[in-house]
Amino acid sequence: MYQALVIDRENCSIQGVVFPNLTVLEETAHAIGSNMFEGFIPTAKSISLIRDYILGELSLQELVFITKSKAYV
């Protein structure tokens, strides 16, 4: 079942996860939204991981490892 993301542009956050600016917030929201159509159910931890990847604080290798180990739940 589809559940809408709670996006707060005024406080620059998605489901309580804070972003440094609206550009990163929107890029993250697009990435999450497209995956939700495939059945992905975002958590605060998974949103933080995607944000960190977009910011360059997490490498693709690290993101793939975390995803495969399901450490984002």
The first five atom37 places (N, CA, C, CB, O) and aatype in JSON, in Angstrom:
{
  "aatype": [12, 18, 5, 0, 10, 19, 9, 3, 1, 6, 2, 4, 15, 9, 5, 7, 19, 19, 13, 14, 2, 10, 16, 19, 10, 6, 6, 16, 0, 8, 0, 9, 7, 15, 2, 12, 13, 6, 7, 13, 9, 14, 16, 0, 11, 15, 9, 15, 10, 9, 1, 3, 18, 9, 10, 7, 6, 10, 15, 10, 5, 6, 10, 19, 13, 9, 16, 11, 15, 11, 0, 18, 19],
  "atom_mask": [
    [1, 1, 1, 1, 1],
    [1, 1, 1, 1, 1],
    [1, 1, 1, 1, 1],
    [1, 1, 1, 1, 1],
    [1, 1, 1, 1, 1],
    [1, 1, 1, 1, 1],
    [1, 1, 1, 1, 1],
    [1, 1, 1, 1, 1],
    [1, 1, 1, 1, 1],
    [1, 1, 1, 1, 1],
    [1, 1, 1, 1, 1],
    [1, 1, 1, 1, 1],
    [1, 1, 1, 1, 1],
    [1, 1, 1, 1, 1],
    [1, 1, 1, 1, 1],
    [1, 1, 1, 0, 1],
    [1, 1, 1, 1, 1],
    [1, 1, 1, 1, 1],
    [1, 1, 1, 1, 1],
    [1, 1, 1, 1, 1],
    [1, 1, 1, 1, 1],
    [1, 1, 1, 1, 1],
    [1, 1, 1, 1, 1],
    [1, 1, 1, 1, 1],
    [1, 1, 1, 1, 1],
    [1, 1, 1, 1, 1],
    [1, 1, 1, 1, 1],
    [1, 1, 1, 1, 1],
    [1, 1, 1, 1, 1],
    [1, 1, 1, 1, 1],
    [1, 1, 1, 1, 1],
    [1, 1, 1, 1, 1],
    [1, 1, 1, 0, 1],
    [1, 1, 1, 1, 1],
    [1, 1, 1, 1, 1],
    [1, 1, 1, 1, 1],
    [1, 1, 1, 1, 1],
    [1, 1, 1, 1, 1],
    [1, 1, 1, 0, 1],
    [1, 1, 1, 1, 1],
    [1, 1, 1, 1, 1],
    [1, 1, 1, 1, 1],
    [1, 1, 1, 1, 1],
    [1, 1, 1, 1, 1],
    [1, 1, 1, 1, 1],
    [1, 1, 1, 1, 1],
    [1, 1, 1, 1, 1],
    [1, 1, 1, 1, 1],
    [1, 1, 1, 1, 1],
    [1, 1, 1, 1, 1],
    [1, 1, 1, 1, 1],
    [1, 1, 1, 1, 1],
    [1, 1, 1, 1, 1],
    [1, 1, 1, 1, 1],
    [1, 1, 1, 1, 1],
    [1, 1, 1, 0, 1],
    [1, 1, 1, 1, 1],
    [1, 1, 1, 1, 1],
    [1, 1, 1, 1, 1],
    [1, 1, 1, 1, 1],
    [1, 1, 1, 1, 1],
    [1, 1, 1, 1, 1],
    [1, 1, 1, 1, 1],
    [1, 1, 1, 1, 1],
    [1, 1, 1, 1, 1],
    [1, 1, 1, 1, 1],
    [1, 1, 1, 1, 1],
    [1, 1, 1, 1, 1],
    [1, 1, 1, 1, 1],
    [1, 1, 1, 1, 1],
    [1, 1, 1, 1, 1],
    [1, 1, 1, 1, 1],
    [1, 1, 1, 1, 1]
  ],
  "atom_positions": [
    [[0.83, -1.17, 0.0], [0.0, 0.0, 0.0], [0.88, 1.25, 0.0], [-0.95, -0.01, 1.2], [1.87, 1.32, 0.73]],
    [[0.52, 2.21, -0.82], [1.29, 3.44, -0.95], [1.08, 4.34, 0.26], [0.91, 4.19, -2.23], [-0.05, 4.54, 0.7]],
    [[2.18, 4.88, 0.8], [2.11, 5.82, 1.9], [2.89, 7.07, 1.49], [2.68, 5.2, 3.23], [4.05, 6.97, 1.08]],
    [[2.26, 8.21, 1.59], [2.89, 9.47, 1.17], [4.06, 9.82, 2.08], [1.86, 10.61, 1.16], [4.04, 9.55, 3.28]],
    [[5.08, 10.44, 1.48], [6.2, 10.97, 2.26], [5.77, 12.27, 2.93], [7.45, 11.21, 1.36], [5.03, 13.06, 2.35]],
    [[6.21, 12.48, 4.14], [5.94, 13.73, 4.84], [7.11, 14.66, 4.55], [5.73, 13.52, 6.39], [8.19, 14.53, 5.13]],
    [[6.87, 15.62, 3.64], [7.91, 16.56, 3.23], [7.57, 17.93, 3.8], [8.05, 16.62, 1.67], [6.49, 18.47, 3.55]],
    [[8.5, 18.48, 4.56], [8.33, 19.8, 5.17], [9.37, 20.74, 4.57], [8.45, 19.73, 6.74], [10.51, 20.79, 5.04]],
    [[8.98, 21.46, 3.54], [9.92, 22.35, 2.86], [10.34, 23.52, 3.74], [9.31, 22.86, 1.57], [11.46, 24.02, 3.63]],
    [[9.45, 23.96, 4.61], [9.76, 25.09, 5.49], [10.91, 24.75, 6.44], [8.52, 25.51, 6.29], [11.8, 25.56, 6.66]],
    [[10.88, 23.54, 7.0], [11.95, 23.1, 7.9], [12.98, 22.23, 7.2], [11.35, 22.34, 9.06], [13.88, 21.68, 7.84]],
    [[12.84, 22.1, 5.9], [13.79, 21.36, 5.07], [14.0, 19.93, 5.6], [15.14, 22.11, 5.0], [15.12, 19.53, 5.92]],
    [[12.88, 19.18, 5.69], [12.99, 17.81, 6.19], [12.02, 16.87, 5.48], [12.72, 17.79, 7.69], [11.0, 17.3, 4.94]],
    [[12.36, 15.6, 5.5], [11.5, 14.53, 5.01], [11.34, 13.55, 6.17], [12.09, 13.81, 3.71], [12.32, 12.98, 6.65]],
    [[10.12, 13.37, 6.6], [9.82, 12.47, 7.71], [10.74, 12.7, 8.9], [9.92, 11.03, 7.25], [11.17, 11.75, 9.55]],
    [[11.02, 13.97, 9.18], [11.85, 14.34, 10.33], [13.34, 14.37, 10.08], [0.0, 0.0, 0.0], [14.1, 14.84, 10.93]],
    [[13.79, 13.87, 8.93], [15.22, 13.88, 8.58], [15.54, 15.23, 7.96], [15.59, 12.69, 7.6], [14.95, 15.6, 6.94]],
    [[16.46, 15.96, 8.55], [16.79, 17.33, 8.13], [17.81, 17.33, 6.98], [17.33, 18.14, 9.32], [18.72, 16.51, 6.93]],
    [[17.61, 18.28, 6.07], [18.48, 18.43, 4.9], [19.13, 19.81, 4.92], [17.68, 18.23, 3.58], [18.57, 20.75, 5.47]],
    [[20.33, 19.93, 4.31], [21.03, 21.21, 4.35], [20.38, 22.29, 3.48], [22.46, 21.02, 3.91], [20.55, 23.48, 3.74]],
    [[19.65, 21.86, 2.45], [18.99, 22.83, 1.58], [17.88, 22.15, 0.77], [20.03, 23.5, 0.62], [17.77, 20.92, 0.77]],
    [[17.08, 22.97, 0.1], [15.94, 22.43, -0.65], [16.36, 21.59, -1.85], [15.05, 23.55, -1.11], [15.66, 20.65, -2.22]],
    [[17.48, 21.9, -2.45], [17.94, 21.13, -3.61], [18.2, 19.69, -3.22], [19.21, 21.76, -4.21], [17.75, 18.77, -3.9]],
    [[18.92, 19.47, -2.13], [19.22, 18.11, -1.67], [17.93, 17.42, -1.23], [20.25, 18.13, -0.5], [17.74, 16.23, -1.49]],
    [[17.04, 18.16, -0.57], [15.76, 17.6, -0.15], [14.98, 17.1, -1.37], [14.93, 18.64, 0.62], [14.47, 15.98, -1.36]],
    [[14.89, 17.91, -2.4], [14.13, 17.53, -3.59], [14.77, 16.37, -4.34], [13.99, 18.72, -4.53], [14.06, 15.48, -4.82]],
    [[16.09, 16.35, -4.45], [16.78, 15.24, -5.1], [16.52, 13.94, -4.35], [18.3, 15.52, -5.2], [16.29, 12.89, -4.95]],
    [[16.57, 14.02, -3.02], [16.32, 12.84, -2.2], [14.88, 12.39, -2.32], [16.66, 13.13, -0.73], [14.6, 11.2, -2.44]],
    [[13.95, 13.34, -2.29], [12.52, 13.0, -2.42], [12.24, 12.32, -3.75], [11.65, 14.28, -2.27], [11.45, 11.38, -3.81]],
    [[12.87, 12.78, -4.83], [12.68, 12.15, -6.15], [13.23, 10.73, -6.14], [13.38, 12.98, -7.26], [12.6, 9.81, -6.67]],
    [[14.41, 10.54, -5.55], [15.01, 9.2, -5.5], [14.13, 8.25, -4.69], [16.42, 9.27, -4.9], [13.9, 7.11, -5.09]],
    [[13.65, 8.73, -3.56], [12.8, 7.89, -2.71], [11.48, 7.59, -3.42], [12.54, 8.57, -1.35], [11.03, 6.45, -3.45]],
    [[10.87, 8.62, -3.98], [9.57, 8.46, -4.64], [9.61, 7.45, -5.77], [0.0, 0.0, 0.0], [8.7, 6.63, -5.9]],
    [[10.65, 7.49, -6.59], [10.72, 6.54, -7.7], [10.89, 5.11, -7.2], [11.87, 6.9, -8.64], [10.38, 4.17, -7.81]],
    [[11.59, 4.94, -6.08], [11.75, 3.6, -5.51], [10.5, 3.11, -4.79], [12.92, 3.59, -4.55], [10.28, 1.91, -4.68]],
    [[9.69, 4.04, -4.32], [8.45, 3.65, -3.65], [7.48, 2.99, -4.63], [7.79, 4.88, -3.01], [6.68, 2.15, -4.23]],
    [[7.57, 3.36, -5.91], [6.73, 2.72, -6.92], [7.12, 1.26, -7.1], [6.84, 3.47, -8.25], [6.34, 0.46, -7.62]],
    [[8.32, 0.91, -6.67], [8.8, -0.46, -6.76], [8.59, -1.23, -5.45], [10.28, -0.48, -7.13], [9.01, -2.38, -5.32]],
    [[7.93, -0.58, -4.48], [7.62, -1.25, -3.23], [8.49, -0.85, -2.05], [0.0, 0.0, 0.0], [8.31, -1.36, -0.94]],
    [[9.44, 0.05, -2.28], [10.32, 0.52, -1.19], [9.51, 1.29, -0.16], [11.46, 1.4, -1.75], [8.73, 2.18, -0.52]],
    [[9.69, 0.96, 1.12], [9.04, 1.68, 2.2], [10.13, 2.4, 2.99], [8.19, 0.72, 3.13], [10.89, 1.76, 3.72]],
    [[10.23, 3.72, 2.84], [11.32, 4.45, 3.48], [11.19, 4.55, 4.99], [11.41, 5.83, 2.9], [10.09, 4.68, 5.54]],
    [[12.34, 4.48, 5.65], [12.44, 4.72, 7.09], [13.3, 5.96, 7.28], [13.04, 3.46, 7.85], [13.94, 6.42, 6.33]],
    [[13.33, 6.49, 8.48], [14.2, 7.64, 8.75], [15.66, 7.29, 8.45], [14.05, 8.11, 10.21], [16.4, 8.12, 7.92]],
    [[16.06, 6.07, 8.79], [17.45, 5.65, 8.55], [17.75, 5.56, 7.05], [17.72, 4.3, 9.22], [18.81, 5.99, 6.61]],
    [[16.82, 5.0, 6.27], [17.06, 4.89, 4.83], [17.06, 6.26, 4.16], [16.0, 3.99, 4.18], [17.82, 6.5, 3.22]],
    [[16.22, 7.16, 4.65], [16.2, 8.53, 4.11], [17.54, 9.2, 4.4], [15.02, 9.36, 4.72], [18.09, 9.89, 3.54]],
    [[18.06, 9.02, 5.6], [19.37, 9.59, 5.96], [20.48, 9.04, 5.08], [19.69, 9.31, 7.43], [21.36, 9.78, 4.66]],
    [[20.44, 7.74, 4.8], [21.46, 7.13, 3.95], [21.42, 7.69, 2.53], [21.28, 5.62, 3.92], [22.47, 7.97, 1.95]],
    [[20.23, 7.84, 1.98], [20.1, 8.39, 0.63], [20.58, 9.83, 0.61], [18.64, 8.29, 0.13], [21.29, 10.24, -0.31]],
    [[20.21, 10.6, 1.62], [20.68, 11.99, 1.74], [22.21, 12.03, 1.77], [20.1, 12.67, 3.01], [22.83, 12.81, 1.05]],
    [[22.81, 11.18, 2.6], [24.27, 11.17, 2.73], [24.95, 10.77, 1.42], [24.69, 10.21, 3.84], [26.01, 11.29, 1.09]],
    [[24.34, 9.85, 0.67], [24.9, 9.48, -0.63], [24.83, 10.67, -1.59], [24.13, 8.26, -1.22], [25.8, 10.95, -2.29]],
    [[23.7, 11.35, -1.62], [23.56, 12.51, -2.51], [24.54, 13.61, -2.13], [22.11, 13.05, -2.46], [25.06, 14.31, -3.01]],
    [[24.81, 13.77, -0.85], [25.76, 14.78, -0.38], [27.22, 14.37, -0.61], [25.54, 15.06, 1.08], [28.12, 15.18, -0.43]],
    [[27.45, 13.11, -1.0], [28.81, 12.64, -1.22], [29.49, 12.17, 0.05], [0.0, 0.0, 0.0], [30.7, 11.94, 0.06]],
    [[28.73, 12.03, 1.13], [29.29, 11.58, 2.4], [29.33, 10.06, 2.5], [28.49, 12.14, 3.55], [29.9, 9.5, 3.44]],
    [[28.72, 9.39, 1.53], [28.66, 7.94, 1.49], [28.94, 7.52, 0.05], [27.26, 7.4, 1.98], [28.33, 8.04, -0.88]],
    [[29.85, 6.6, -0.14], [30.18, 6.15, -1.49], [29.12, 5.18, -2.0], [31.58, 5.49, -1.51], [28.31, 4.66, -1.23]],
    [[29.13, 4.96, -3.29], [28.2, 4.0, -3.89], [28.46, 2.61, -3.32], [28.33, 3.99, -5.43], [27.52, 1.86, -3.03]],
    [[29.73, 2.26, -3.15], [30.08, 0.95, -2.58], [29.51, 0.79, -1.17], [31.6, 0.77, -2.54], [28.96, -0.26, -0.83]],
    [[29.63, 1.83, -0.37], [29.09, 1.78, 0.99], [27.57, 1.65, 0.98], [29.51, 3.03, 1.78], [27.0, 0.87, 1.74]],
    [[26.93, 2.42, 0.11], [25.47, 2.37, 0.0], [25.0, 0.99, -0.43], [24.97, 3.43, -0.99], [24.02, 0.47, 0.11]],
    [[25.67, 0.39, -1.4], [25.31, -0.95, -1.87], [25.51, -1.97, -0.75], [26.15, -1.34, -3.11], [24.66, -2.83, -0.54]],
    [[26.61, -1.87, -0.03], [26.87, -2.8, 1.09], [25.77, -2.7, 2.14], [28.25, -2.51, 1.73], [25.24, -3.71, 2.6]],
    [[25.43, -1.47, 2.52], [24.38, -1.25, 3.52], [23.05, -1.79, 3.03], [24.25, 0.25, 3.86], [22.3, -2.41, 3.78]],
    [[22.76, -1.56, 1.76], [21.49, -2.03, 1.18], [21.44, -3.55, 1.17], [21.31, -1.5, -0.25], [20.44, -4.13, 1.57]],
    [[22.51, -4.19, 0.72], [22.53, -5.66, 0.67], [22.41, -6.28, 2.06], [23.81, -6.14, 0.01], [21.81, -7.34, 2.21]],
    [[22.99, -5.62, 3.05], [22.93, -6.17, 4.4], [21.65, -5.77, 5.14], [24.15, -5.72, 5.2], [21.42, -6.17, 6.28]],
    [[20.83, -4.97, 4.46], [19.55, -4.48, 5.02], [19.76, -3.72, 6.33], [18.58, -5.65, 5.26], [18.91, -3.76, 7.22]],
    [[20.87, -3.03, 6.43], [21.19, -2.25, 7.63], [20.44, -0.92, 7.67], [22.69, -2.0, 7.7], [20.59, -0.15, 8.62]],
    [[19.64, -0.65, 6.67], [18.89, 0.6, 6.6], [17.55, 0.52, 7.3], [18.68, 0.98, 5.17], [16.86, 1.53, 7.43]],
    [[17.17, -0.65, 7.77], [15.85, -0.84, 8.37], [15.83, -0.33, 9.79], [15.45, -2.31, 8.34], [14.8, -0.41, 10.46]]
  ]
}
